[in-house]
Amino acid sequence: MRFEFHPEALAEYEDAARYYAGCQFGLELRFIAAVEKVIQQIIEAPDRWPVLEEDIRRCLTRVFPYAVLYSAEIDYILIISLMHTHREPGYWRKRITN
């Protein structure tokens, strides 16, 4: 199964990786690996994680304070947000109405 990012989710991913790159040498690589691992787990079993709202599910990265919010479409996974778990909840909702 394939996946794709909502454009704003991809921007969040890139911004977070840049942030971690500035914090400590190599930390962005650990962040990217953690996100990629979660995405692979989602692809393997998209119904495994709890529904957050309507058909949107949430999978935590564990090591970093981020969650991948996604929707399992017919033939792909749509990543709606790479949400920092300590920031404003619900900001991503406008992405599913567009």
C-alpha angles and dihedrals in degrees: 000000000000129000136206135192126235102239092248091049090053089051090051090051093050093045092051092048090051090049093052091045087060094048102057137349110271095003091116089059091055089049093050091048091051092051093045090051091053092048090051091050090050091051091050094050113008094174093054098090126069124266110252097187133345104325096339116113130194129218119182123221090218100205095052125044094250136110128199110226112199147162122220105226124187097274105006146030116249112208104210100179144000091211125195103227095218096055135080108314119222099025089122095061093092088063094066095050094055 
